[in-house]
């Protein structure tokens, strides 16, 4: 229960209720920055944490994190200037599905990125790129289907942070590479929609190196008291501009040398 005398508690409760209602009804809400402000990122993460707590109370299982807003191209698209992170839940993983149900989403967009799976905790130490590299078990090509509960993607940083970093669904490929087999910053990405090239980029577009993004996340997650753990999946961030999803579209990303990952969306009513 929010404390009636605490304006932050009231702001959190209001934003949580609005985002929860949008998720439940499928009707996007107006931006929540009117109650959180444009710059209070800690308050926005408090909203995210409460939404995650409620989701877990209903049986959802957290399986990792996603890093958002790592690409300058995506930052320009979204009108923000810094990365953020959100929680990945098991029911967001649609890997291996023949068709992704479009109706599960409000206003989806797709981005291609590198996903890391951890073999060690990142809960102490310097949490620099050397340490995070040693903590990675393997990497796979991934598609993140970002979504927003905020109408028209009219977001400031506090809107997207509160909204679990605009998380939706994700797809992981089967093909795995260890970090002694490739350098993430040298990966080259091409994303196709129905065989038309719609986005391209490389590993350097992700905070200079996807491992730098992972190190940023490790430090930031620890600062919030919830460090990264062995076995978790980390979506490290877009390698190029994100692309709106139309019903019935098939997306295919080629991330050299990691391989390919694909996803096909149902028609709007399917």
C-alpha positions as CSV (number, residue, x, y, z in Angstrom):
1,X,0.0,0.0,0.0
2,X,1.2,3.5,-0.8
3,X,1.8,5.8,2.1
4,X,-0.7,8.7,1.6
5,X,1.9,11.1,3.0
6,X,4.6,10.0,0.6
7,X,4.4,11.5,-2.9
8,X,6.9,9.0,-4.3
9,X,4.8,6.1,-3.1
10,X,1.7,7.6,-4.7
11,X,3.6,8.3,-8.0
12,X,4.8,4.6,-8.1
13,X,1.4,3.3,-7.3
14,X,-0.2,5.4,-10.1
15,X,2.4,4.4,-12.7
16,X,2.1,0.7,-11.7
17,X,-1.6,0.8,-12.0
18,X,-1.6,2.5,-15.4
19,X,1.0,0.2,-16.9
20,X,-0.7,-2.9,-15.4
21,X,-4.0,-1.9,-16.9
22,X,-2.4,-1.3,-20.3
23,X,-0.9,-4.8,-20.1
24,X,-4.2,-6.4,-19.1
25,X,-6.5,-4.6,-21.5
26,X,-4.1,-4.3,-24.5
27,X,-4.8,-0.5,-24.6
28,X,-1.7,1.6,-24.3
29,X,-1.6,4.3,-21.6
30,X,-0.5,7.9,-21.7
31,X,3.1,8.4,-20.7
32,X,3.8,7.9,-17.0
33,X,6.4,10.7,-16.8
34,X,3.6,13.0,-15.8
35,X,3.7,11.4,-12.3
36,X,7.4,10.2,-12.3
37,X,9.0,13.2,-13.9
38,X,11.4,13.1,-16.9
39,X,14.6,12.5,-15.0
40,X,14.0,10.5,-11.8
41,X,15.4,7.2,-13.0
42,X,15.5,5.6,-9.5
43,X,11.8,6.3,-9.2
44,X,11.1,4.7,-12.6
45,X,13.1,1.6,-11.6
46,X,11.0,1.4,-8.4
47,X,8.0,1.1,-10.7
48,X,9.7,-1.6,-12.7
49,X,10.6,-3.5,-9.6
50,X,7.1,-3.4,-8.3
51,X,5.7,-4.6,-11.6
52,X,8.2,-7.5,-11.6
53,X,7.3,-8.4,-8.0
54,X,3.7,-8.6,-8.9
55,X,4.5,-10.7,-12.0
56,X,6.5,-13.1,-9.9
57,X,3.8,-13.3,-7.3
58,X,1.5,-14.6,-10.1
59,X,4.1,-17.4,-10.9
60,X,6.3,-15.8,-13.5
61,X,9.9,-16.9,-13.4
62,X,12.7,-14.4,-14.1
63,X,15.4,-15.8,-16.4
64,X,17.6,-12.9,-17.1
65,X,17.8,-9.2,-18.2
66,X,17.7,-7.1,-21.3
67,X,19.7,-4.0,-22.0
68,X,18.0,-1.4,-23.9
69,X,18.9,1.8,-25.7
70,X,22.5,0.8,-26.3
71,X,22.6,1.8,-30.0
72,X,23.0,5.5,-31.0
73,X,20.5,4.8,-33.8
74,X,17.9,3.5,-31.4
75,X,18.6,6.3,-28.9
76,X,17.9,8.8,-31.7
77,X,14.7,6.9,-32.7
78,X,13.5,6.9,-29.1
79,X,14.7,10.4,-28.2
80,X,16.8,9.2,-25.2
81,X,20.5,9.4,-24.4
82,X,21.3,6.6,-22.0
83,X,20.9,2.8,-21.7
84,X,18.5,1.1,-19.4
85,X,17.6,-2.5,-18.4
86,X,14.6,-4.7,-17.8
87,X,13.8,-8.2,-16.5
88,X,13.3,-11.2,-18.8
89,X,10.7,-13.7,-17.8
90,X,10.4,-17.3,-19.0
91,X,7.0,-16.6,-20.7
92,X,8.6,-14.0,-22.9
93,X,10.8,-16.6,-24.6
94,X,9.2,-17.6,-27.8
95,X,12.2,-19.4,-29.3
96,X,11.3,-22.3,-31.5
97,X,7.7,-21.2,-32.1
98,X,6.6,-21.6,-35.7
99,X,4.4,-18.4,-35.4
100,X,4.5,-15.7,-32.8
101,X,1.0,-14.5,-31.9
102,X,0.7,-10.9,-32.9
103,X,-2.3,-10.3,-30.6
104,X,0.0,-10.8,-27.5
105,X,1.6,-7.4,-28.4
106,X,0.5,-3.8,-28.5
107,X,2.8,-2.0,-30.8
108,X,5.8,-4.3,-31.4
109,X,9.2,-3.5,-33.0
110,X,12.0,-5.9,-33.7
111,X,15.8,-5.5,-33.1
112,X,18.6,-8.0,-33.7
113,X,21.3,-8.4,-31.0
114,X,23.7,-10.8,-29.3
115,X,22.5,-12.7,-26.3
116,X,24.9,-14.0,-23.6
117,X,24.3,-16.9,-21.3
118,X,26.3,-16.6,-18.0
119,X,28.2,-19.4,-16.4
120,X,29.3,-17.4,-13.3
121,X,27.7,-14.8,-11.0
122,X,28.6,-11.2,-11.5
123,X,28.0,-10.1,-7.9
124,X,31.3,-8.7,-6.8
125,X,34.7,-7.6,-8.0
126,X,35.6,-4.9,-10.5
127,X,32.8,-6.1,-12.9
128,X,34.9,-4.9,-15.8
129,X,35.0,-6.3,-19.3
130,X,37.7,-8.9,-18.4
131,X,35.5,-10.2,-15.6
132,X,32.3,-10.3,-17.6
133,X,34.0,-12.0,-20.5
134,X,35.2,-14.8,-18.2
135,X,31.6,-15.1,-16.8
136,X,30.0,-15.7,-20.2
137,X,29.3,-19.3,-21.1
138,X,28.3,-18.7,-24.7
139,X,26.6,-16.3,-27.1
140,X,23.7,-16.8,-29.5
141,X,22.0,-14.6,-32.1
142,X,18.8,-13.1,-30.8
143,X,15.7,-11.1,-31.9
144,X,14.1,-8.9,-29.3
145,X,10.5,-8.0,-29.9
146,X,10.3,-4.8,-28.0
147,X,6.9,-3.4,-27.1
148,X,5.5,-0.4,-25.2
149,X,2.6,0.0,-22.9
150,X,2.9,3.8,-23.6
151,X,0.7,5.0,-26.4
152,X,2.5,5.9,-29.7
153,X,5.9,5.1,-28.2
154,X,5.8,8.6,-26.7
155,X,8.5,7.8,-24.2
156,X,11.1,9.6,-22.1
157,X,13.7,7.6,-20.2
158,X,11.5,7.3,-17.2
159,X,8.6,5.9,-19.2
160,X,10.6,3.1,-20.8
161,X,12.4,2.2,-17.5
162,X,9.2,2.0,-15.6
163,X,7.7,-0.1,-18.5
164,X,10.4,-2.8,-17.9
165,X,12.6,-1.2,-20.6
166,X,9.8,-1.6,-23.2
167,X,10.1,-5.4,-23.0
168,X,8.0,-7.7,-25.1
169,X,9.2,-11.1,-26.2
170,X,12.5,-12.6,-27.4
171,X,13.8,-15.4,-29.7
172,X,17.1,-17.2,-29.2
173,X,18.8,-19.2,-32.0
174,X,20.2,-22.7,-31.3
175,X,23.7,-22.0,-32.6
176,X,26.1,-21.1,-29.9
177,X,29.6,-19.7,-29.9
178,X,32.1,-19.2,-27.0
179,X,33.9,-15.9,-26.7
180,X,37.2,-17.5,-27.7
181,X,35.5,-18.2,-31.1
182,X,34.5,-14.6,-32.0
183,X,34.7,-11.0,-30.8
184,X,31.2,-9.5,-30.2
185,X,32.3,-6.0,-31.1
186,X,33.3,-7.3,-34.6
187,X,30.0,-9.0,-35.3
188,X,28.1,-7.7,-38.3
189,X,24.3,-7.7,-38.4
190,X,21.7,-7.6,-41.2
191,X,18.0,-7.8,-40.4
192,X,15.5,-8.7,-43.1
193,X,11.7,-8.4,-43.2
194,X,10.2,-10.8,-45.8
195,X,13.7,-10.8,-47.4
196,X,14.0,-7.0,-47.6
197,X,17.0,-5.6,-45.8
198,X,15.5,-3.3,-43.1
199,X,18.3,-2.7,-40.6
200,X,22.0,-3.3,-40.3
201,X,24.8,-2.6,-37.9
202,X,27.6,-4.1,-36.0
203,X,28.8,-4.9,-32.5
204,X,30.5,-1.5,-32.1
205,X,27.0,0.0,-32.2
206,X,26.2,-1.5,-28.9
207,X,28.0,0.8,-26.4
208,X,31.1,0.2,-28.4
209,X,31.1,-3.5,-27.6
210,X,28.3,-5.8,-26.4
211,X,30.7,-6.9,-23.6
212,X,30.9,-3.2,-22.5
213,X,27.1,-3.3,-22.3
214,X,27.2,-6.4,-20.2
215,X,29.7,-4.8,-17.9
216,X,27.5,-1.8,-17.5
217,X,24.5,-4.0,-16.7
218,X,26.5,-6.0,-14.2
219,X,27.5,-2.9,-12.3
220,X,24.1,-1.3,-12.5
221,X,22.2,-4.5,-11.5
222,X,24.5,-4.8,-8.5
223,X,23.8,-1.2,-7.5
224,X,20.1,-2.1,-7.3
225,X,20.8,-5.1,-5.1
226,X,19.9,-7.7,-7.7
227,X,23.2,-8.9,-9.4
228,X,23.5,-11.1,-12.4
229,X,23.6,-14.8,-11.7
230,X,25.0,-17.9,-13.4
231,X,22.5,-19.4,-15.9
232,X,20.8,-16.1,-16.7
233,X,20.2,-14.8,-20.2
234,X,21.3,-11.3,-21.1
235,X,20.1,-9.6,-24.2
236,X,22.9,-7.2,-24.7
237,X,21.3,-4.5,-26.9
238,X,20.4,-3.6,-30.5
239,X,23.1,-3.7,-33.2
240,X,21.1,-1.4,-35.5
241,X,17.8,0.5,-35.8
242,X,14.7,-1.3,-34.6
243,X,11.9,-2.0,-37.1
244,X,8.1,-1.8,-36.6
245,X,6.3,-5.2,-36.9
246,X,3.4,-5.6,-39.3
247,X,1.1,-8.7,-38.8
248,X,2.2,-11.7,-40.9
249,X,5.8,-10.5,-41.3
250,X,8.8,-12.9,-41.2
251,X,12.0,-11.4,-39.8
252,X,15.4,-13.0,-40.2
253,X,18.6,-11.7,-38.8
254,X,22.1,-12.7,-39.9
255,X,24.7,-11.9,-37.3
256,X,28.2,-12.9,-38.6
257,X,29.8,-15.1,-37.4
258,X,27.2,-16.2,-34.9
259,X,24.6,-17.3,-37.4
260,X,20.9,-16.7,-38.1
261,X,17.7,-16.2,-36.0
262,X,14.2,-15.9,-37.4
263,X,10.7,-15.2,-36.2
264,X,7.3,-15.2,-38.1
265,X,4.3,-13.2,-36.8
266,X,0.7,-14.3,-37.1
267,X,-1.9,-12.2,-38.7
268,X,-3.5,-9.6,-36.5
269,X,-6.4,-11.7,-35.3
270,X,-4.6,-15.1,-35.1
